[in-house]
Structure formats: structure tokens, C-alpha cells
Amino acid sequence: MKCTLRDCSGEYQERRVSQVFTRDGQSFVVEGIPAMVCDVCGDTILNWSTVDRLLRAIEVRPEPEKFLPVYLFDKEVA
Ligand SMILES: [Zn+2]
């Protein structure tokens, strides 16, 4: 499928992506979400029915598989 962004000649490819979600002020990452990603500009289309199923699954089984450090982007670095 051709990219939906104007002036982009790319095509969407099936990929697995990571996405950050926030719920009740807590952020969490989900890896391996099936998505369509433009091979030129990187525009990403998530299948929202898949995401919805996944978020429900997380509610049922809230233990994460992995833990990762979180860094804050600070003025000192910029
Ligand atoms: Zn594109």
C-alpha cells in the first residue's frame, strides 16, 4: 500500500513496532505490535483493534516481561 503522506513515494511494509502507552500517569512499552510502516518516511499505522485486544490482555495479566530504564530529557543535555 502506498504511503498516505503527501509527497512521499514510499510503500507500507508489515513490521513489528514498539509503542509507549500511558495509563493513570504510568507509562509502559509494548514491543512487537504488528503495524504498517512506510519504508521511506517511517509513517506508522497501527491496527487499533489489535492494540485494543492487547491492552485488555495487559489488564488481565499485568506482569511485564521486561523492565527498562527511563531517562528524562533535561535542559542540561540540550
Ligand atoms: Zn511515507
PDB file of the backbone (N, CA, C, O) and the ligand in Angstrom, with CONECT records:
HET     ZN  A 101       1
ATOM      1  N   MET A   1       0.845  -1.198   0.000  1.00  0.00           N
ATOM      2  CA  MET A   1       0.000   0.000   0.000  1.00  0.00           C
ATOM      3  C   MET A   1       0.882   1.251   0.000  1.00  0.00           C
ATOM      4  O   MET A   1       1.900   1.318   0.688  1.00  0.00           O
ATOM      5  N   LYS A   2       0.463   2.226  -0.785  1.00  0.00           N
ATOM      6  CA  LYS A   2       1.253   3.445  -0.910  1.00  0.00           C
ATOM      7  C   LYS A   2       1.095   4.324   0.330  1.00  0.00           C
ATOM      8  O   LYS A   2       0.037   4.344   0.959  1.00  0.00           O
ATOM      9  N   CYS A   3       2.154   5.046   0.668  1.00  0.00           N
ATOM     10  CA  CYS A   3       2.133   5.931   1.837  1.00  0.00           C
ATOM     11  C   CYS A   3       1.043   6.989   1.697  1.00  0.00           C
ATOM     12  O   CYS A   3       0.805   7.522   0.613  1.00  0.00           O
ATOM     13  N   THR A   4       0.383   7.282   2.828  1.00  0.00           N
ATOM     14  CA  THR A   4      -0.716   8.254   2.802  1.00  0.00           C
ATOM     15  C   THR A   4      -0.210   9.689   2.935  1.00  0.00           C
ATOM     16  O   THR A   4      -0.982  10.634   2.770  1.00  0.00           O
ATOM     17  N   LEU A   5       1.089   9.860   3.234  1.00  0.00           N
ATOM     18  CA  LEU A   5       1.610  11.215   3.376  1.00  0.00           C
ATOM     19  C   LEU A   5       1.856  11.840   2.014  1.00  0.00           C
ATOM     20  O   LEU A   5       2.393  11.207   1.105  1.00  0.00           O
ATOM     21  N   ARG A   6       1.451  13.098   1.897  1.00  0.00           N
ATOM     22  CA  ARG A   6       1.623  13.836   0.665  1.00  0.00           C
ATOM     23  C   ARG A   6       3.118  13.931   0.346  1.00  0.00           C
ATOM     24  O   ARG A   6       3.937  14.090   1.251  1.00  0.00           O
ATOM     25  N   ASP A   7       3.465  13.837  -0.913  1.00  0.00           N
ATOM     26  CA  ASP A   7       4.839  13.976  -1.385  1.00  0.00           C
ATOM     27  C   ASP A   7       5.754  12.824  -0.957  1.00  0.00           C
ATOM     28  O   ASP A   7       6.965  12.906  -1.160  1.00  0.00           O
ATOM     29  N   CYS A   8       5.212  11.765  -0.377  1.00  0.00           N
ATOM     30  CA  CYS A   8       6.052  10.620  -0.021  1.00  0.00           C
ATOM     31  C   CYS A   8       5.785   9.507  -1.027  1.00  0.00           C
ATOM     32  O   CYS A   8       4.635   9.160  -1.295  1.00  0.00           O
ATOM     33  N   SER A   9       6.865   8.951  -1.582  1.00  0.00           N
ATOM     34  CA  SER A   9       6.722   7.921  -2.614  1.00  0.00           C
ATOM     35  C   SER A   9       6.846   6.520  -2.013  1.00  0.00           C
ATOM     36  O   SER A   9       6.894   5.529  -2.741  1.00  0.00           O
ATOM     37  N   GLY A  10       6.898   6.446  -0.682  1.00  0.00           N
ATOM     38  CA  GLY A  10       7.130   5.164  -0.003  1.00  0.00           C
ATOM     39  C   GLY A  10       5.938   4.216  -0.054  1.00  0.00           C
ATOM     40  O   GLY A  10       4.828   4.589  -0.433  1.00  0.00           O
ATOM     41  N   GLU A  11       6.211   2.973   0.345  1.00  0.00           N
ATOM     42  CA  GLU A  11       5.189   1.931   0.445  1.00  0.00           C
ATOM     43  C   GLU A  11       5.196   1.411   1.879  1.00  0.00           C
ATOM     44  O   GLU A  11       6.251   1.312   2.506  1.00  0.00           O
ATOM     45  N   TYR A  12       3.999   1.076   2.399  1.00  0.00           N
ATOM     46  CA  TYR A  12       3.937   0.493   3.743  1.00  0.00           C
ATOM     47  C   TYR A  12       4.390  -0.961   3.697  1.00  0.00           C
ATOM     48  O   TYR A  12       4.039  -1.714   2.788  1.00  0.00           O
ATOM     49  N   GLN A  13       5.182  -1.336   4.703  1.00  0.00           N
ATOM     50  CA  GLN A  13       5.646  -2.708   4.862  1.00  0.00           C
ATOM     51  C   GLN A  13       5.157  -3.217   6.220  1.00  0.00           C
ATOM     52  O   GLN A  13       5.043  -2.441   7.169  1.00  0.00           O
ATOM     53  N   GLU A  14       4.866  -4.526   6.313  1.00  0.00           N
ATOM     54  CA  GLU A  14       4.475  -5.082   7.611  1.00  0.00           C
ATOM     55  C   GLU A  14       5.697  -5.162   8.509  1.00  0.00           C
ATOM     56  O   GLU A  14       6.720  -5.742   8.145  1.00  0.00           O
ATOM     57  N   ARG A  15       5.571  -4.569   9.691  1.00  0.00           N
ATOM     58  CA  ARG A  15       6.678  -4.562  10.653  1.00  0.00           C
ATOM     59  C   ARG A  15       6.119  -4.813  12.038  1.00  0.00           C
ATOM     60  O   ARG A  15       4.910  -4.766  12.262  1.00  0.00           O
ATOM     61  N   ARG A  16       7.017  -5.077  12.951  1.00  0.00           N
ATOM     62  CA  ARG A  16       6.656  -5.128  14.374  1.00  0.00           C
ATOM     63  C   ARG A  16       7.255  -3.890  15.007  1.00  0.00           C
ATOM     64  O   ARG A  16       8.439  -3.609  14.823  1.00  0.00           O
ATOM     65  N   VAL A  17       6.454  -3.148  15.750  1.00  0.00           N
ATOM     66  CA  VAL A  17       6.944  -1.902  16.334  1.00  0.00           C
ATOM     67  C   VAL A  17       6.765  -1.903  17.851  1.00  0.00           C
ATOM     68  O   VAL A  17       6.013  -2.701  18.411  1.00  0.00           O
ATOM     69  N   SER A  18       7.481  -0.980  18.496  1.00  0.00           N
ATOM     70  CA  SER A  18       7.311  -0.746  19.924  1.00  0.00           C
ATOM     71  C   SER A  18       6.537   0.547  20.084  1.00  0.00           C
ATOM     72  O   SER A  18       6.697   1.480  19.298  1.00  0.00           O
ATOM     73  N   GLN A  19       5.698   0.596  21.107  1.00  0.00           N
ATOM     74  CA  GLN A  19       4.898   1.789  21.321  1.00  0.00           C
ATOM     75  C   GLN A  19       4.787   2.040  22.814  1.00  0.00           C
ATOM     76  O   GLN A  19       4.652   1.107  23.605  1.00  0.00           O
ATOM     77  N   VAL A  20       4.844   3.320  23.194  1.00  0.00           N
ATOM     78  CA  VAL A  20       4.682   3.681  24.607  1.00  0.00           C
ATOM     79  C   VAL A  20       3.231   4.059  24.852  1.00  0.00           C
ATOM     80  O   VAL A  20       2.652   4.852  24.110  1.00  0.00           O
ATOM     81  N   PHE A  21       2.658   3.497  25.879  1.00  0.00           N
ATOM     82  CA  PHE A  21       1.299   3.845  26.293  1.00  0.00           C
ATOM     83  C   PHE A  21       1.363   4.430  27.693  1.00  0.00           C
ATOM     84  O   PHE A  21       2.271   4.113  28.462  1.00  0.00           O
ATOM     85  N   THR A  22       0.407   5.281  28.024  1.00  0.00           N
ATOM     86  CA  THR A  22       0.345   5.838  29.372  1.00  0.00           C
ATOM     87  C   THR A  22      -1.049   5.599  29.934  1.00  0.00           C
ATOM     88  O   THR A  22      -2.057   5.888  29.290  1.00  0.00           O
ATOM     89  N   ARG A  23      -1.081   5.069  31.141  1.00  0.00           N
ATOM     90  CA  ARG A  23      -2.361   4.846  31.789  1.00  0.00           C
ATOM     91  C   ARG A  23      -2.212   5.231  33.256  1.00  0.00           C
ATOM     92  O   ARG A  23      -1.271   4.795  33.919  1.00  0.00           O
ATOM     93  N   ASP A  24      -3.133   6.043  33.767  1.00  0.00           N
ATOM     94  CA  ASP A  24      -3.088   6.524  35.159  1.00  0.00           C
ATOM     95  C   ASP A  24      -1.722   7.124  35.490  1.00  0.00           C
ATOM     96  O   ASP A  24      -1.195   6.910  36.582  1.00  0.00           O
ATOM     97  N   GLY A  25      -1.146   7.879  34.539  1.00  0.00           N
ATOM     98  CA  GLY A  25       0.136   8.534  34.766  1.00  0.00           C
ATOM     99  C   GLY A  25       1.341   7.615  34.703  1.00  0.00           C
ATOM    100  O   GLY A  25       2.473   8.072  34.862  1.00  0.00           O
ATOM    101  N   GLN A  26       1.117   6.311  34.471  1.00  0.00           N
ATOM    102  CA  GLN A  26       2.207   5.349  34.375  1.00  0.00           C
ATOM    103  C   GLN A  26       2.427   5.008  32.903  1.00  0.00           C
ATOM    104  O   GLN A  26       1.490   4.661  32.185  1.00  0.00           O
ATOM    105  N   SER A  27       3.690   5.115  32.465  1.00  0.00           N
ATOM    106  CA  SER A  27       3.991   4.750  31.090  1.00  0.00           C
ATOM    107  C   SER A  27       4.449   3.306  31.024  1.00  0.00           C
ATOM    108  O   SER A  27       5.076   2.796  31.953  1.00  0.00           O
ATOM    109  N   PHE A  28       4.132   2.659  29.928  1.00  0.00           N
ATOM    110  CA  PHE A  28       4.658   1.326  29.700  1.00  0.00           C
ATOM    111  C   PHE A  28       4.849   1.116  28.211  1.00  0.00           C
ATOM    112  O   PHE A  28       4.183   1.744  27.389  1.00  0.00           O
ATOM    113  N   VAL A  29       5.768   0.224  27.878  1.00  0.00           N
ATOM    114  CA  VAL A  29       6.121  -0.023  26.486  1.00  0.00           C
ATOM    115  C   VAL A  29       5.578  -1.386  26.078  1.00  0.00           C
ATOM    116  O   VAL A  29       5.664  -2.351  26.836  1.00  0.00           O
ATOM    117  N   VAL A  30       5.027  -1.454  24.889  1.00  0.00           N
ATOM    118  CA  VAL A  30       4.639  -2.733  24.322  1.00  0.00           C
ATOM    119  C   VAL A  30       5.483  -2.956  23.082  1.00  0.00           C
ATOM    120  O   VAL A  30       5.497  -2.122  22.177  1.00  0.00           O
ATOM    121  N   GLU A  31       6.185  -4.074  23.036  1.00  0.00           N
ATOM    122  CA  GLU A  31       7.018  -4.410  21.883  1.00  0.00           C
ATOM    123  C   GLU A  31       6.311  -5.433  21.014  1.00  0.00           C
ATOM    124  O   GLU A  31       5.462  -6.187  21.488  1.00  0.00           O
ATOM    125  N   GLY A  32       6.665  -5.451  19.751  1.00  0.00           N
ATOM    126  CA  GLY A  32       6.183  -6.493  18.845  1.00  0.00           C
ATOM    127  C   GLY A  32       4.777  -6.291  18.339  1.00  0.00           C
ATOM    128  O   GLY A  32       4.118  -7.257  17.954  1.00  0.00           O
ATOM    129  N   ILE A  33       4.291  -5.045  18.327  1.00  0.00           N
ATOM    130  CA  ILE A  33       2.940  -4.774  17.826  1.00  0.00           C
ATOM    131  C   ILE A  33       2.953  -4.806  16.297  1.00  0.00           C
ATOM    132  O   ILE A  33       3.767  -4.118  15.681  1.00  0.00           O
ATOM    133  N   PRO A  34       2.081  -5.581  15.678  1.00  0.00           N
ATOM    134  CA  PRO A  34       2.023  -5.575  14.222  1.00  0.00           C
ATOM    135  C   PRO A  34       1.569  -4.218  13.697  1.00  0.00           C
ATOM    136  O   PRO A  34       0.585  -3.657  14.180  1.00  0.00           O
ATOM    137  N   ALA A  35       2.285  -3.695  12.712  1.00  0.00           N
ATOM    138  CA  ALA A  35       1.962  -2.367  12.172  1.00  0.00           C
ATOM    139  C   ALA A  35       2.405  -2.296  10.718  1.00  0.00           C
ATOM    140  O   ALA A  35       3.171  -3.132  10.241  1.00  0.00           O
ATOM    141  N   MET A  36       1.902  -1.273  10.022  1.00  0.00           N
ATOM    142  CA  MET A  36       2.355  -0.981   8.669  1.00  0.00           C
ATOM    143  C   MET A  36       3.248   0.251   8.763  1.00  0.00           C
ATOM    144  O   MET A  36       2.830   1.291   9.271  1.00  0.00           O
ATOM    145  N   VAL A  37       4.488   0.128   8.269  1.00  0.00           N
ATOM    146  CA  VAL A  37       5.446   1.223   8.384  1.00  0.00           C
ATOM    147  C   VAL A  37       5.949   1.612   6.994  1.00  0.00           C
ATOM    148  O   VAL A  37       6.355   0.757   6.208  1.00  0.00           O
ATOM    149  N   CYS A  38       5.915   2.922   6.703  1.00  0.00           N
ATOM    150  CA  CYS A  38       6.395   3.409   5.412  1.00  0.00           C
ATOM    151  C   CYS A  38       7.910   3.210   5.326  1.00  0.00           C
ATOM    152  O   CYS A  38       8.640   3.558   6.255  1.00  0.00           O
ATOM    153  N   ASP A  39       8.379   2.647   4.204  1.00  0.00           N
ATOM    154  CA  ASP A  39       9.811   2.357   4.081  1.00  0.00           C
ATOM    155  C   ASP A  39      10.630   3.608   3.763  1.00  0.00           C
ATOM    156  O   ASP A  39      11.860   3.557   3.773  1.00  0.00           O
ATOM    157  N   VAL A  40       9.964   4.733   3.482  1.00  0.00           N
ATOM    158  CA  VAL A  40      10.696   5.965   3.196  1.00  0.00           C
ATOM    159  C   VAL A  40      10.648   6.936   4.386  1.00  0.00           C
ATOM    160  O   VAL A  40      11.693   7.347   4.890  1.00  0.00           O
ATOM    161  N   CYS A  41       9.432   7.306   4.838  1.00  0.00           N
ATOM    162  CA  CYS A  41       9.333   8.339   5.871  1.00  0.00           C
ATOM    163  C   CYS A  41       9.105   7.767   7.271  1.00  0.00           C
ATOM    164  O   CYS A  41       9.205   8.495   8.258  1.00  0.00           O
ATOM    165  N   GLY A  42       8.802   6.485   7.364  1.00  0.00           N
ATOM    166  CA  GLY A  42       8.624   5.876   8.677  1.00  0.00           C
ATOM    167  C   GLY A  42       7.239   6.067   9.273  1.00  0.00           C
ATOM    168  O   GLY A  42       7.008   5.704  10.426  1.00  0.00           O
ATOM    169  N   ASP A  43       6.307   6.637   8.497  1.00  0.00           N
ATOM    170  CA  ASP A  43       4.934   6.790   8.987  1.00  0.00           C
ATOM    171  C   ASP A  43       4.394   5.409   9.389  1.00  0.00           C
ATOM    172  O   ASP A  43       4.569   4.426   8.669  1.00  0.00           O
ATOM    173  N   THR A  44       3.735   5.360  10.551  1.00  0.00           N
ATOM    174  CA  THR A  44       3.316   4.075  11.107  1.00  0.00           C
ATOM    175  C   THR A  44       1.808   4.017  11.282  1.00  0.00           C
ATOM    176  O   THR A  44       1.203   4.937  11.833  1.00  0.00           O
ATOM    177  N   ILE A  45       1.209   2.941  10.813  1.00  0.00           N
ATOM    178  CA  ILE A  45      -0.225   2.736  11.021  1.00  0.00           C
ATOM    179  C   ILE A  45      -0.397   1.513  11.909  1.00  0.00           C
ATOM    180  O   ILE A  45      -0.028   0.399  11.536  1.00  0.00           O
ATOM    181  N   LEU A  46      -0.966   1.742  13.096  1.00  0.00           N
ATOM    182  CA  LEU A  46      -1.226   0.618  13.990  1.00  0.00           C
ATOM    183  C   LEU A  46      -2.609   0.078  13.691  1.00  0.00           C
ATOM    184  O   LEU A  46      -3.526   0.818  13.335  1.00  0.00           O
ATOM    185  N   ASN A  47      -2.737  -1.233  13.845  1.00  0.00           N
ATOM    186  CA  ASN A  47      -4.041  -1.855  13.750  1.00  0.00           C
ATOM    187  C   ASN A  47      -4.689  -1.705  15.131  1.00  0.00           C
ATOM    188  O   ASN A  47      -4.350  -2.433  16.064  1.00  0.00           O
ATOM    189  N   TRP A  48      -5.634  -0.745  15.254  1.00  0.00           N
ATOM    190  CA  TRP A  48      -6.150  -0.395  16.580  1.00  0.00           C
ATOM    191  C   TRP A  48      -6.979  -1.490  17.221  1.00  0.00           C
ATOM    192  O   TRP A  48      -7.095  -1.529  18.446  1.00  0.00           O
ATOM    193  N   SER A  49      -7.558  -2.376  16.434  1.00  0.00           N
ATOM    194  CA  SER A  49      -8.292  -3.480  17.066  1.00  0.00           C
ATOM    195  C   SER A  49      -7.297  -4.429  17.728  1.00  0.00           C
ATOM    196  O   SER A  49      -7.587  -5.005  18.777  1.00  0.00           O
ATOM    197  N   THR A  50      -6.115  -4.593  17.113  1.00  0.00           N
ATOM    198  CA  THR A  50      -5.047  -5.396  17.717  1.00  0.00           C
ATOM    199  C   THR A  50      -4.573  -4.748  19.013  1.00  0.00           C
ATOM    200  O   THR A  50      -4.408  -5.420  20.031  1.00  0.00           O
ATOM    201  N   VAL A  51      -4.355  -3.423  18.963  1.00  0.00           N
ATOM    202  CA  VAL A  51      -3.875  -2.693  20.137  1.00  0.00           C
ATOM    203  C   VAL A  51      -4.888  -2.808  21.276  1.00  0.00           C
ATOM    204  O   VAL A  51      -4.514  -3.009  22.432  1.00  0.00           O
ATOM    205  N   ASP A  52      -6.161  -2.681  20.943  1.00  0.00           N
ATOM    206  CA  ASP A  52      -7.224  -2.763  21.934  1.00  0.00           C
ATOM    207  C   ASP A  52      -7.235  -4.135  22.611  1.00  0.00           C
ATOM    208  O   ASP A  52      -7.375  -4.230  23.831  1.00  0.00           O
ATOM    209  N   ARG A  53      -7.085  -5.203  21.808  1.00  0.00           N
ATOM    210  CA  ARG A  53      -7.026  -6.572  22.357  1.00  0.00           C
ATOM    211  C   ARG A  53      -5.856  -6.699  23.314  1.00  0.00           C
ATOM    212  O   ARG A  53      -5.957  -7.294  24.387  1.00  0.00           O
ATOM    213  N   LEU A  54      -4.733  -6.116  22.886  1.00  0.00           N
ATOM    214  CA  LEU A  54      -3.514  -6.201  23.670  1.00  0.00           C
ATOM    215  C   LEU A  54      -3.647  -5.465  25.005  1.00  0.00           C
ATOM    216  O   LEU A  54      -3.207  -5.969  26.038  1.00  0.00           O
ATOM    217  N   LEU A  55      -4.254  -4.273  24.984  1.00  0.00           N
ATOM    218  CA  LEU A  55      -4.419  -3.507  26.211  1.00  0.00           C
ATOM    219  C   LEU A  55      -5.333  -4.249  27.187  1.00  0.00           C
ATOM    220  O   LEU A  55      -5.129  -4.190  28.400  1.00  0.00           O
ATOM    221  N   ARG A  56      -6.332  -4.943  26.661  1.00  0.00           N
ATOM    222  CA  ARG A  56      -7.204  -5.773  27.505  1.00  0.00           C
ATOM    223  C   ARG A  56      -6.410  -6.909  28.125  1.00  0.00           C
ATOM    224  O   ARG A  56      -6.581  -7.227  29.302  1.00  0.00           O
ATOM    225  N   ALA A  57      -5.528  -7.530  27.315  1.00  0.00           N
ATOM    226  CA  ALA A  57      -4.696  -8.642  27.796  1.00  0.00           C
ATOM    227  C   ALA A  57      -3.798  -8.178  28.937  1.00  0.00           C
ATOM    228  O   ALA A  57      -3.562  -8.918  29.892  1.00  0.00           O
ATOM    229  N   ILE A  58      -3.298  -6.941  28.831  1.00  0.00           N
ATOM    230  CA  ILE A  58      -2.432  -6.398  29.874  1.00  0.00           C
ATOM    231  C   ILE A  58      -3.208  -6.231  31.185  1.00  0.00           C
ATOM    232  O   ILE A  58      -2.667  -6.443  32.271  1.00  0.00           O
ATOM    233  N   GLU A  59      -4.478  -5.849  31.066  1.00  0.00           N
ATOM    234  CA  GLU A  59      -5.296  -5.700  32.271  1.00  0.00           C
ATOM    235  C   GLU A  59      -5.482  -7.028  32.989  1.00  0.00           C
ATOM    236  O   GLU A  59      -5.519  -7.087  34.218  1.00  0.00           O
ATOM    237  N   VAL A  60      -5.598  -8.094  32.198  1.00  0.00           N
ATOM    238  CA  VAL A  60      -5.793  -9.426  32.770  1.00  0.00           C
ATOM    239  C   VAL A  60      -4.499  -9.945  33.388  1.00  0.00           C
ATOM    240  O   VAL A  60      -4.506 -10.557  34.456  1.00  0.00           O
ATOM    241  N   ARG A  61      -3.374  -9.683  32.686  1.00  0.00           N
ATOM    242  CA  ARG A  61      -2.080 -10.218  33.143  1.00  0.00           C
ATOM    243  C   ARG A  61      -1.088  -9.062  33.223  1.00  0.00           C
ATOM    244  O   ARG A  61      -0.303  -8.846  32.300  1.00  0.00           O
ATOM    245  N   PRO A  62      -1.126  -8.316  34.337  1.00  0.00           N
ATOM    246  CA  PRO A  62      -0.370  -7.060  34.382  1.00  0.00           C
ATOM    247  C   PRO A  62       1.134  -7.184  34.589  1.00  0.00           C
ATOM    248  O   PRO A  62       1.824  -6.165  34.580  1.00  0.00           O
ATOM    249  N   GLU A  63       1.675  -8.391  34.777  1.00  0.00           N
ATOM    250  CA  GLU A  63       3.122  -8.524  34.997  1.00  0.00           C
ATOM    251  C   GLU A  63       3.897  -8.304  33.708  1.00  0.00           C
ATOM    252  O   GLU A  63       3.685  -9.027  32.734  1.00  0.00           O
ATOM    253  N   PRO A  64       4.804  -7.307  33.682  1.00  0.00           N
ATOM    254  CA  PRO A  64       5.599  -7.104  32.466  1.00  0.00           C
ATOM    255  C   PRO A  64       6.627  -8.214  32.248  1.00  0.00           C
ATOM    256  O   PRO A  64       7.069  -8.863  33.196  1.00  0.00           O
ATOM    257  N   GLU A  65       7.001  -8.422  30.982  1.00  0.00           N
ATOM    258  CA  GLU A  65       8.009  -9.426  30.620  1.00  0.00           C
ATOM    259  C   GLU A  65       9.419  -8.886  30.822  1.00  0.00           C
ATOM    260  O   GLU A  65      10.347  -9.641  31.112  1.00  0.00           O
ATOM    261  N   LYS A  66       9.573  -7.565  30.665  1.00  0.00           N
ATOM    262  CA  LYS A  66      10.890  -6.946  30.753  1.00  0.00           C
ATOM    263  C   LYS A  66      10.765  -5.640  31.521  1.00  0.00           C
ATOM    264  O   LYS A  66       9.679  -5.078  31.659  1.00  0.00           O
ATOM    265  N   PHE A  67      11.900  -5.173  32.016  1.00  0.00           N
ATOM    266  CA  PHE A  67      11.951  -3.859  32.646  1.00  0.00           C
ATOM    267  C   PHE A  67      12.972  -3.022  31.895  1.00  0.00           C
ATOM    268  O   PHE A  67      13.964  -3.554  31.398  1.00  0.00           O
ATOM    269  N   LEU A  68      12.740  -1.716  31.806  1.00  0.00           N
ATOM    270  CA  LEU A  68      13.721  -0.879  31.123  1.00  0.00           C
ATOM    271  C   LEU A  68      13.905   0.431  31.867  1.00  0.00           C
ATOM    272  O   LEU A  68      12.975   0.934  32.498  1.00  0.00           O
ATOM    273  N   PRO A  69      15.126   0.987  31.788  1.00  0.00           N
ATOM    274  CA  PRO A  69      15.355   2.263  32.443  1.00  0.00           C
ATOM    275  C   PRO A  69      14.684   3.388  31.670  1.00  0.00           C
ATOM    276  O   PRO A  69      14.564   3.325  30.447  1.00  0.00           O
ATOM    277  N   VAL A  70      14.253   4.407  32.379  1.00  0.00           N
ATOM    278  CA  VAL A  70      13.625   5.572  31.758  1.00  0.00           C
ATOM    279  C   VAL A  70      14.483   6.791  32.052  1.00  0.00           C
ATOM    280  O   VAL A  70      14.837   7.036  33.205  1.00  0.00           O
ATOM    281  N   TYR A  71      14.818   7.552  31.026  1.00  0.00           N
ATOM    282  CA  TYR A  71      15.598   8.769  31.182  1.00  0.00           C
ATOM    283  C   TYR A  71      14.730   9.961  30.841  1.00  0.00           C
ATOM    284  O   TYR A  71      13.906   9.896  29.928  1.00  0.00           O
ATOM    285  N   LEU A  72      14.912  11.053  31.571  1.00  0.00           N
ATOM    286  CA  LEU A  72      14.183  12.270  31.257  1.00  0.00           C
ATOM    287  C   LEU A  72      15.065  13.191  30.435  1.00  0.00           C
ATOM    288  O   LEU A  72      16.240  13.374  30.754  1.00  0.00           O
ATOM    289  N   PHE A  73      14.513  13.767  29.387  1.00  0.00           N
ATOM    290  CA  PHE A  73      15.248  14.739  28.577  1.00  0.00           C
ATOM    291  C   PHE A  73      15.276  16.033  29.348  1.00  0.00           C
ATOM    292  O   PHE A  73      14.240  16.621  29.659  1.00  0.00           O
ATOM    293  N   ASP A  74      16.484  16.465  29.651  1.00  0.00           N
ATOM    294  CA  ASP A  74      16.692  17.562  30.571  1.00  0.00           C
ATOM    295  C   ASP A  74      17.326  18.738  29.834  1.00  0.00           C
ATOM    296  O   ASP A  74      18.020  18.541  28.837  1.00  0.00           O
ATOM    297  N   LYS A  75      17.096  19.945  30.312  1.00  0.00           N
ATOM    298  CA  LYS A  75      17.675  21.135  29.672  1.00  0.00           C
ATOM    299  C   LYS A  75      19.198  21.065  29.620  1.00  0.00           C
ATOM    300  O   LYS A  75      19.810  21.561  28.674  1.00  0.00           O
ATOM    301  N   GLU A  76      19.813  20.454  30.631  1.00  0.00           N
ATOM    302  CA  GLU A  76      21.271  20.341  30.706  1.00  0.00           C
ATOM    303  C   GLU A  76      21.859  19.671  29.459  1.00  0.00           C
ATOM    304  O   GLU A  76      22.963  20.007  29.033  1.00  0.00           O
ATOM    305  N   VAL A  77      21.139  18.751  28.895  1.00  0.00           N
ATOM    306  CA  VAL A  77      21.647  17.988  27.751  1.00  0.00           C
ATOM    307  C   VAL A  77      21.479  18.760  26.448  1.00  0.00           C
ATOM    308  O   VAL A  77      22.289  18.632  25.530  1.00  0.00           O
ATOM    309  N   ALA A  78      20.417  19.564  26.376  1.00  0.00           N
ATOM    310  CA  ALA A  78      20.069  20.225  25.126  1.00  0.00           C
ATOM    311  C   ALA A  78      21.028  21.384  24.770  1.00  0.00           C
ATOM    312  O   ALA A  78      20.855  22.033  23.739  1.00  0.00           O
TER     313      ALA A  78
HETATM  314 ZN    ZN A 101       5.927   7.707   3.616  1.00  0.00          ZN2+
END
